[in-house]
Amino acid sequence: SECLVGSEMCIRDSQYIYIPLSILMIISMVYIVAVDRKLINDDYILFAKIIMSAVFFITMIITVHHRIKYGNKDWKYKEDTKIMIIGMSMLVFIFIMIWLFG
């Protein structure tokens, strides 16, 4: 893959941002499940939920950014990207409603 000039991240290296985010997500989910099953106490449950939520939103933002910046520029691709952003926005709305009222 090509590297961009200047301070931009190399396109082939941009995938490595997902590794630490995935690890944080997995650790948070395991902790939440362990608390739910009463295997450990819930001292850090709020922290785990916040970490999991933050990782989810960061991953969504990075995905949308990469799709817009590095993706195909034809009409169909742009329309698919708009539909994806609308769908992700709906997921965020549902996530917030569950967080507030669930």
Secondary structure by P-SEA (a helix, b strand, c coil): cccccccccccccccaaaaaaaaaaaaaaaaaaaaaacccccccaaaaaaaaaaaaaaaaaaaaaaaaacccccaaaaaaaaaaaaaaaaaaaaaaaaaacc
